[in-house]
Amino acid sequence: MWHASVAKTDRDTCRAIAFRVLAGVGDAAAGQWEEWTGSRGAYHLKRRLSADEAALTGPPVDIRQDREEMARRMAPVRHMLPPGFKE
């Protein structure tokens, strides 16, 4: 799943930026969802992977409740997190 979230400006600008960010990735025909959170002012665009992208990543796996797997997958990018970030 590709996911772009854009905030800090009006809805139409956020939407345009989200679409620009996801240009050329995923397959909107396979599934795409848009959400404007209104009072919090964030626009979310989610799009399914293309068949070629899915072949590279393999089937989706929900790791939200598996702390060991989450830690293993976060290890390569942990150095990019802001100071004080809590998982």
Helices and strands as residue ranges (DSSP letters): E 2-7, H 11-21, G 28-30, E 32-36, G 38-40, E 42-47, H 51-57, H 67-74, G 78-80
